Amino acid sequence: MKAKSILSRCRLLINILVLALALGALAASPSPTLAAGDPICEGGCVDWNAQQGCVRYQYCCVYDNGNFCCIYENQ
């Protein structure tokens, strides 16, 4: 009976270790690469009010050389 308990604990520790290694490998894996020169862009509402909702939208892009560009659009 004692051997079963020890074996069970050992399996639990091994499973936890394997899970930790898998999560670590997943976190360390490189993100998908973009073609050279493709910007990373994102946008969102930067000004709003209760009557009209979003009244100003901002859209920004960052390029692989560190330059960035933002465009503001009034709704």
C-alpha positions in Angstrom: 0.0 0.0 0.0 2.8 2.4 0.8 4.5 1.7 -2.5 1.3 2.8 -4.3 1.2 6.0 -2.4 4.8 6.8 -3.2 4.3 5.9 -6.9 1.2 8.1 -7.1 3.1 11.0 -5.6 5.9 10.5 -8.1 3.5 10.4 -11.0 1.9 13.6 -9.8 5.3 15.4 -9.5 6.3 14.1 -13.0 3.0 15.3 -14.5 3.4 18.8 -12.9 7.0 19.0 -14.2 6.0 18.0 -17.7 3.1 20.6 -17.7 5.5 23.3 -16.5 8.0 22.4 -19.2 5.3 22.4 -21.9 4.0 25.8 -20.7 7.6 27.2 -20.5 8.3 26.0 -24.1 5.0 27.5 -25.3 5.8 30.9 -23.6 9.3 30.9 -25.0 8.4 30.0 -28.6 8.9 32.8 -31.1 5.8 34.6 -32.4 5.0 34.3 -36.0 7.3 36.4 -38.1 6.1 39.1 -40.3 7.5 39.8 -43.7 10.2 42.4 -43.7 8.7 45.9 -43.5 5.2 44.8 -42.4 4.0 47.1 -39.7 2.1 46.0 -36.6 -1.0 48.2 -36.3 -3.7 48.7 -33.7 -6.5 51.2 -33.2 -9.1 52.2 -30.7 -11.3 55.0 -29.4 -9.4 57.8 -27.7 -12.2 60.3 -27.0 -15.9 59.6 -26.3 -18.9 61.2 -24.7 -22.2 59.8 -23.4 -24.2 61.6 -26.1 -22.3 60.5 -29.2 -20.2 57.6 -28.1 -16.7 57.5 -29.8 -16.0 60.9 -31.3 -12.2 60.3 -32.0 -10.5 57.1 -33.2 -6.7 56.6 -33.2 -5.0 54.1 -35.4 -1.2 53.5 -34.9 1.4 51.4 -36.7 4.9 50.5 -35.6 7.5 49.4 -38.1 10.4 47.0 -37.6 12.9 49.9 -37.7 11.3 51.5 -34.6 9.4 54.2 -36.5 5.7 54.7 -35.9 2.8 56.5 -37.4 -0.6 57.4 -35.9 -3.8 58.6 -37.7 -6.6 60.2 -35.9 -10.1 60.1 -37.3 -13.1 62.2 -36.0 -16.3 60.2 -36.1 
